[in-house]
């Protein structure tokens, strides 16, 4: 019979400003990636690919902003071991 292993997680909440910063960083990354897609335009669909990417990224940004406004206490982060994880 297997022994149950108890894991203790230290859940962290993040302040509203951190969620907003994450949304801004994601949007900035998306803009840089979209610019690269437009510039390379290897298959003739660079602009279309960039627009589709930005639509997905903006949806994710909207979700992050929603968390920032209404759910910071409901969303918990489990830090992972490593450089920034504890």
Backbone as a ProteinNet text record, in pm:
[ID]
protein_1_A
[PRIMARY]
XXXXXXXXXXXXXXXXXXXXXXXXXXXXXXXXXXXXXXXXXXXXXXXXXXXXXXXXXXXXXXXXXXXXXXXXXXXXXXXXXXXXXX
[TERTIARY]
84.5	0	90	55.1	134.8	103.1	208	187.6	147.6	53.4	14	122.8	162.7	264	193.2	219.5	156.6	249.8	198.5	274.3	220.3	310.3	268.9	308.3	210.6	234.2	213.7	297.1	283.2	223.6	96.4	24.8	41.9	69.4	88.9	-15.6	-63.9	-145.9	-56.7	-93	-16.7	-102.1	-40	-117.6	-168.2	-269.7	-331.8	-228.5	-133.8	-33.8	53.7	78.8	161.7	87.3	-42.9	-123.6	-127.5	-139.3	-141.1	-5.8	101.4	235	254	204.1	213.5	138.1	20.7	-57.2	18.4	78.3	155.3	276.3	347.2	462.7	422.1	309.9	261.1	224.1	158.6	122.4	247.2	347.3	472.6	541.2	543.4	601.3	524.3	392.5	310.4	337.1	350.7	379.7	513.5	613.2	744.7	737.2	667.5	653.7	573.4	468.6	386.2	466.6	548.9	634	729.5	782.6	870.2	796.5	674.4	595.4	567.4	534.4	508	635.4	748	874	920.7	909	958.2	863.5	735.8	632.4	671.1	723.1	778.1	674.6	555.3	454.8	351.1	377.8	284.4	168.3	172.3	62.9	110.7	220	276.7	179.8	108.2	13.4	-102.5	-150.3	-260.6	-216.9	-97.1	-44.2	-26.5	24.6	45.8	-87.5	-187.9	-319.6	-380.9	-366.8	-420.5	-346.7	-215	-136.9	-180.1	-193.4	-230.5	-372.3	-461.6	-596.8	-591.5	-510.4	-496.9	-429.6	-326.7	-254.9	-343.3	-422	-510.6	-618.4	-663.2	-759.3	-695.8	-571.1	-500.5	-479	-447.7	-429.2	-558.6	-669.8	-798.9	-825.8	-789.3	-807.8	-720.6	-597.8	-509.9	-564.4	-616.7	-676	-801.1	-878.3	-996	-953.9	-851.4	-800	-755.4	-684.2	-634	-748.4	-858.6	-970	-1060.8	-1081	-1187.8	-1147.4	-1027.7	-1001.5	-860	-792.4	-656.4	-655.2	-759.7	-765.2	-805.6	-853.8	-897.1	-788.6	-694.6	-589.4	-462.5	-418.2	-301.1	-188.9	-68.2	49.7	126.7	168.5	255.6	396	485	620	694.1	766.5	845	989.4	1056.7	1196.3	1278.4	1374.3	1459.1	1496.8	1536.8	1589.8	1495.7	1370.9	1276.3	1169.5	1176.1	1067.4	1082.8	1195.8	1208.2	1283.1
-116.7	0	124.3	220.8	343.1	436.2	504.2	605	735.3	800	931.8	1031.9	1110.7	1212.8	1346.4	1411.7	1541.5	1650.2	1732.1	1844.9	1972.1	2054	2183.4	2289.7	2361.8	2469.8	2602.2	2693.5	2826.4	2914.4	2938.2	3013.9	3162.7	3234.5	3377.9	3449.9	3557.7	3645.9	3760.8	3819	3931.4	4056.8	4170.9	4295.4	4330.6	4411.3	4456.6	4509.8	4587.6	4650.2	4547	4433.6	4330	4263.9	4241.9	4186.3	4283.8	4412.2	4513.2	4519.5	4508.9	4509.3	4388.5	4273.6	4153.2	4171.4	4233	4258.5	4351.9	4455.7	4550.4	4482	4400.6	4327.9	4232.9	4164.2	4072.5	4148.1	4261.4	4341.4	4391.5	4435.3	4480.7	4367	4249.1	4133.3	4101	4104.9	4078.2	4176.9	4304.1	4404.3	4378	4338.1	4307.8	4185.2	4081.4	3961.7	3989.9	4068.8	4102.8	4183.8	4275.1	4352.8	4261.1	4161.1	4063.4	3983.3	3942.9	3868.6	3954	4079.3	4169	4191.2	4206.8	4234.3	4114.7	3995	3877.1	3835.6	3833.3	3808.1	3697.2	3586.2	3479.5	3414.3	3395.7	3327.6	3424	3553.3	3652.5	3679.9	3622.4	3638.9	3702.8	3777	3835.5	3924.1	4010.2	4100.3	4021.8	3922.6	3840.8	3762.9	3703.8	3631.2	3724.4	3843.3	3941.3	3981.5	4003.7	4042.3	3930.5	3805.6	3692.9	3676.6	3692.4	3684.5	3792.7	3914.4	4024.1	4008.3	3949.5	3924.4	3829.4	3723.7	3629.2	3694.4	3771.9	3837.2	3939.7	4013.2	4112.3	4043.8	3927.3	3851	3811.4	3766	3730.5	3854.5	3966.7	4091	4133.8	4117.8	4151.2	4063.4	3935.2	3845	3889	3928.8	3976.1	4103.1	4193.5	4315.8	4284	4184.8	4143.8	4091.2	4007.9	3958.5	4076	4170.6	4286	4363.1	4378.4	4457.2	4382.2	4252.9	4183.4	4056.2	4004	3869.8	3847.8	3952.6	3930.5	3835.3	3835.7	3747.3	3605	3583.5	3450.7	3376.7	3449	3388.9	3378.2	3257.7	3232.8	3175.7	3209.9	3167.3	3068.1	2957.8	2863	2887.3	2943.2	2969.2	2838.6	2835.2	2718.3	2739.3	2630.8	2645.1	2695.7	2776.5	2829	2973	3037.8	3174	3268.7	3276.5	3369.3	3299.9	3168.5	3094.9	3060.4	3086.5	3060.7	2941.1
0	0	0	-79	-88.4	27.2	71.3	175.1	109.6	168	117.8	156.4	61	86.3	99.4	209	231.7	180.1	93	40.5	103.8	146.8	199.2	98.8	52.5	-41.5	29.6	0.5	55.8	-52.7	-41.7	-143.3	-117.4	-223.4	-212.4	-296.4	-244.1	-326	-370.4	-479.9	-534.1	-529.6	-509.6	-508.1	-648	-650.4	-775	-874.2	-823.7	-911.5	-982.2	-917.6	-981.1	-1095.6	-1079.8	-1188.7	-1306.5	-1276	-1381.8	-1453	-1376.3	-1435.7	-1527.5	-1484.8	-1566.9	-1698.4	-1693	-1814.5	-1908.5	-1853	-1934.8	-1997.2	-1918.9	-1972	-2083.7	-2066.4	-2168.7	-2295.7	-2280.4	-2397.5	-2470.2	-2394.9	-2456.6	-2532.4	-2472.5	-2539.2	-2666.8	-2658.4	-2776	-2888.4	-2853.2	-2955.6	-3023.4	-2945	-3002.5	-3093.6	-3049	-3131.6	-3258.3	-3244.7	-3361.5	-3462.9	-3414	-3505	-3580.2	-3511.7	-3577.1	-3683	-3653.3	-3752.7	-3875.7	-3852.9	-3966	-4048.7	-3981.9	-4052	-4134.2	-4079.4	-4151.1	-4262.1	-4235	-4335.2	-4432.6	-4381.1	-4465.2	-4556.4	-4509.2	-4591.1	-4648.1	-4639.7	-4691.2	-4598.3	-4478.6	-4382.5	-4253.1	-4258.5	-4137.5	-4062.4	-4134.2	-4069.2	-4007.6	-4079	-4027.3	-3903	-3909.3	-3794	-3674.2	-3699.7	-3592.2	-3529.4	-3612.2	-3559.7	-3475.3	-3520.2	-3444.6	-3311.9	-3314.6	-3192.2	-3093.4	-3141.5	-3053	-2999	-3075.9	-3025.6	-2906.2	-2917	-2806.1	-2685.7	-2711.5	-2601.9	-2532.9	-2607.2	-2545.3	-2461.7	-2504.2	-2423.8	-2290.4	-2295.6	-2172.1	-2084.6	-2145.9	-2070	-2002.5	-2072.9	-2012.7	-1891	-1900.4	-1786.5	-1668.8	-1695.4	-1588.1	-1524.2	-1605.2	-1550.7	-1468.2	-1511	-1434.8	-1297.1	-1296.2	-1168	-1082	-1141.7	-1066.7	-1001.1	-1071.3	-1020.1	-923.6	-949.5	-877.5	-803.8	-825.5	-772	-719.3	-674.4	-624.9	-506	-426.4	-310.1	-346.1	-467	-510.6	-588.9	-643.6	-725.7	-643.1	-626.1	-543.5	-630	-592.9	-666.2	-579.9	-640.5	-572.4	-626.1	-545.2	-593.5	-621.6	-730.6	-767	-721.6	-687	-647.9	-766.1	-736.5	-840.8	-815.8	-920.8	-910.7	-837.1	-880.4	-817.8	-736.3	-728.2	-666	-520.4	-463.4	-321.4	-281.9
[MASK]
++++++++++++++++++++++++++++++++++++++++++++++++++++++++++++++++++++++++++++++++++++++

